Amino acid sequence: MTKADIVDTVAGATGLTRSEVSAVFDGVLKVIASELADGGSIELRRFGTFKPVKRAARQALNPRTGEPVRVAARVVPVFKPSPQLKALVGHN
């Protein structure tokens, strides 16, 4: 499912226009991205939690040459689904 599919589905379910739904959806994504960039987390009850997690520096292998490569420490966004979402997805 793409962003356009989500916008169409929500617009059909709510009676809002596609442009209104798209503006709200873009706003929500910007807030989530901004909060994660600032080091905060977003908790959506009964859906899940987005949070930034620091990955430690590590040694990896170049798949072509087999030589060791140093991977720098970095912060990555992660999503942890709620038990309700896990249960919903697991019943398919």
Order of alpha helices (4+ residues) and beta strands (2+ residues): alpha-alpha-beta-beta-beta-beta-beta-alpha
